[in-house]
Structure formats: C-alpha cells, structure tokens
C-alpha cells in the first residue's frame, strides 16, 4: 500500500505541481493592497487612513459623493500622487512607477485628447507611451478600431468627432496595451445607451480575461450590475467595503414580499411575528419582528389556511445603502450627487 | 528616456507640420530679403535721369553745379520763377532750384521746388553744392586762394586699437552686432517661451494632461515639450541661415553688378570710385575685427541657455492657468518683467559695455543672455574678461537647472489642479512640498 502511494505521488510531475500552485497563488492574490493611506491637502484631509484590497480579476467599485477623495485615491494608485503615509502594494510589492505604470490603463473622469491631432496618430502616440513598440501598437489599434468599427476615423482630427465618438477613442487608448489594472472614472458619462452597452460588454470581456477593473462612479444601478466588490468613501474616510452581495445582506432590513392566494382580513394579519409595511390587495410587504424567523410567517398564514403563492426577501439597493451611510456620516448634509 | 523622446518628437512634428510654421519660416527671410532687395530696386529704377532746372538770379552759380551720375542741371534765363514753378514738369524737369539775388555774406531764399520728396541724397547733394560754391565765393571776396585751402583740408580717421594684440576695433560695428544679437535673444525668449506656455495650457485645458500623466512623469512631459520647441526654434534658425546665404549667393544673378555698385554709390555720394572701393574694404575690415567664432558660439549658447532658463518658468505659468486665458496675463507678469528689464539693461550695455550695470547684467542669469550678447562684440577678453564670461556661463547653466527644478515642482501640481484660481503665492508653497 505505501508503495502504491509513492508511485501515485511520483507520477505527478513536479513542474506541473509547482505551476498549478503558482496559478492558484496568482488567482487568489490581491492585485492591489492599500494600507493606511493618507494624503493631506493644505486645507483638508483628502484621504484619511484608508485600507482595502482589490482581488485579482475583480470589478471593484469605488463610490463616494463628489469631493470624497476618489480621484486623489485613484491618482495615488496610478502613481501620479505620492501618499503622505501608508503604502500601496501592486502584485504584492510596492508600486514601481517605472515598470508598473505600463500595467495600468487609466481613463480619468476629465477626459482629454489632443484636439488638433489625428485620431490614429493620437492612439499610436498614447500606445507607444504605454511601452508598446510601434508595429505592435499599430496592430492593437487596428484590432480595436475594427472591433469598434471606427477605422474610417484614422485621419480625422479629434476636434471633428462628437463627444461620444471621442469617448470611444479614449476608451480604446486606455485598454490597447492590455493593462492588468484598468481604472475607469465614470466611463459611461456622455455615452448614448448603445455605446454604453458596447463599453459595458467590453468591460465584462476584459474582466473575464483576467483584467482587474476599478470602476469609480456615483451611478448606483451600474454598480450593482457591474461590480463584484465596492468601497464607499466619504470625506476621505472609508465607510464600508466588501462584496456587493455581502453588503446587501449586511444591510438588509428583514423585509419580505408575500403573495397570497386571497386577501387576508384584519384579524388574519394581527401577529407579533411581523409588521405590515405595505399592502396591495393580496400582496404584502412585511418586516420581520426581532426574534422571529421566516418560517414563523409561513406558519402563520398556513395556520389560517391562506395559500402562499410567492415569498421573497427584499434586499436594500446599493443606492439605499449609499444614501443611508453617507447621511449617517454627515447628518446635516444631503449627499452631493447621486 | 524613450518616452521623453516620443514626447519631443510629437511636440516637434506637430509644430513643424503646422501651416503657421511654414509661413513664419518663409516670411522672416523674405522680410530680410526685401530689406536688401528693395533699396537696390529703388536705386536701379531711379537710375533714369533727374533733370533739375536752375533759375539763378544771382548769376553766381551759372554752369558751376557739376553734372553727376544721372543728375543734370539746366540753367534757364529770363524766366519768372512764379510761373515756371507751376509748369517745370511740362518741360520734363523733375525739380526747380531757385536762387534769388544774393548777398553773399547773408544768403537766403534759395528754394527747391518739386512734386515728390527729393530724397535725402538729392537734398544733401544740393545743400553741399550750394554751400561749397558760397564758401568759394566768400574766399574769393576775401582774397583767399581756394586751391590752397583745399590743400589744407584733412580727412583722417583715428586708428582705434583694442585689446593687447592691438586688434583693430570699431565701436559702430560692435554696437550694431551687439544690439542685433541682444534683441534677437529677447525675441526668442518671448516668442518661444510663450509658445511653451500655450502648449502647457492647451494640455491642461483640454484635460489630456491627466491621461498623459498616467503614462509619463510630469517632468518628462514638461521637458519633452521644452526640448521639442527648442528643436523647432533651431530648425527655423537653420532654415533661415541657409535661406539668407542662398539669397545672398543668388542676388548677383538677378541684379547686374552695375546696379549694386550704383547702390553703393548712393552711400558714397560724390566720392569717387576709388574711394568707394576703399570704403568697402574698410567695412569688410571692421567686420573682420569681430571674432565671429566667439560671437556665434556664444549666441547659440545664450539662445539655448536663456530659452531653457525661461521656458521652464513659462511652462510653470501654463500649468497654473485654468479655463480663463486672461489669468495667464497676470501670472506671466513676474516672468516677463525680468526679460523686459534685461532688454533695457541691454540697450544701456551696448552703449557702455563696461559699466557696472552692464557687467552685472551680463552675469546674473535673469538678464545675462541679452546683456552678454550686447557686450561680446566689443571683444573678449578686452571688454569682457574671461572670468566674467565664465561666471556668466556657469551661472546660466546653474540657473536653468534651478528654474527647471522649481518649475517642475509647480508644474507637477498645477497641471492636475482644476477649477480653482491659483496664485503665485500658493504655487511657491508647492515647491517646498516633498514628492
């Protein structure tokens, strides 16, 4: 028996084992680890002791009202600003602005291209600045221009394009060097629904192929649709972070929607197990009382012999969590823009 | 390094491909060519005869004005000035010289009538002829031998020697060369400095700066622009030098030697041909008195040094400007001020190249590119000792390293600062901030 075990083990080639372990390590590691980051401006603390991790391959939402410190945070991650304190680990080691800068694609909220330059030349220039050789850059640009069906724009000047068209060119120049980390600050602003969708699909594709994406926005419905994880910052401080699903669980109010076979009368809903928030005919929205569980609700209706046709929990939207959390940290003020 | 090269290439090619580059590059030599060609054309065209009618009521000057190089005098008698001054043109004269009856000791009332301005050369020629003749008449009246007086006349130029080797110097040439090169440096600093500033503003206002900064360091972006624009300036210079030399070589093909010599004649006036040749030799001799190798080498150094010194500061200003371009005016003032002081010191230095104002102006890097160029044609090491030149050069190098470093710090913060109006006071605080 021990002999068979030894044969079994030795039949596994060591290099395969090591490389498997390596891949597991790569895929389980965090692309970015931010530790106790601080950045002070003359008048205020822009980023005040923020820590979080961004797992490899995730789509990470950075949320916060205007002036929360999002842009400062992103500029520190891209190496544009140096933090006053704390550190940023990129692939497990300190960010090296000479080499790691090529692994990042950054599309700032305030977008810009050289207006007098031709679209093709501009894309080529930006690609070369990201470390691509000219030939390689031309191939990549051709691939993306074909994919976005904008090949005919090559010789147009940027100023001749509409804002949405410029946005597409900008997006392509951000991703054409296959960055490991893609940072998109409000990528959908100014885009029509068709182009929005095109970019959204591209984001999902890139994510599937292993690109880690930081997505900064205050459009909450997009966050729920796109992001795996989020961090919420306000006034330079982290309010919460985690997986989107988990956050919704954490902030749930124990509210359920119940569809009944018949409309219950007043006596039939009098119980200490739940409280009715809303009633529309046979559809009830109820809040579970402390100390009770969902089965108590079901037992209650079954006890009255009222058939339950549907039953599901209502989780808070990220938008609700956002507003609630921001208002908690600054009760006197409304969140600036949502 | 590769990235900064890419930036230099873009800054250079986008500017060189612009139509305005072609226009400026071709117009400037055309302007200079016009300055050379137009006087020749005028001289060539005015070669046709000038016939001057003379009504001499004093009878002193009859047939005594010498006909010379296309100017002919016709003496008319028994004609009234009052009628003829309105009709001389009909008889084909270009002007009418009227000499009334004169008291030789108190001559007055000599008048020249013409439609067009007679020109400085004709005016001075007429004046000299009339004065010469009146002088001769007075000498005759006083029984002075005119021939003897002419023999006494002296025409000597003092030989000015400067420097220890006894090199022949000429202040007028040094003045001209010094003034011109100081002024060209001034124009370069302003023109290309503003060009750098506008480039930075464009990057900031169009928001490309932030995209660029995510690929390159702000310092690379700034230096790439500065060096790229310097390249544009150098290329433009090179083209001008080639064009100017080309025009000078081609000029004799278009104009006969005769017309050029007649142009020189205008300057020489009545002096004889031999005197003209002698004068030409003198000019080439005094031009030779200037050490062109030193002047040209120093010119290129001070052009580049001054440009680098100021363009970094202009870049810093560009990075401070927000949407409103009128901000730029207020912000550039502290930078244009020393340049304007420089040109004022230069104008004084070119007249008095060894005054302490000139010496210090040529050493302090804020003004040295302009002021030193004004002093250098007066001679190295005669007027400008080697220690002054050396100190000036080293201070300018240190100076542009310092301004580039300071400007880099301001630029780095300013280029990403939107929305808010930034003052110099605030910008200077950024310098002290650690990276």
Interface residues (C-beta under 8 A of the other chain):
Chain A: X42 X75 X78 X80 X82 X97 X101 X104 X106 X107 X108 X110 X111 X112 X113 X114 X115 X116 X117 X125 X126 X128 X129 X130 X170 X173
Chain B: X3 X6 X7 X10 X14 X202 X203 X206 X207 X208 X209 X210 X211 X212 X213 X214 X215 X216 X217 X416 X418 X426 X429 X435
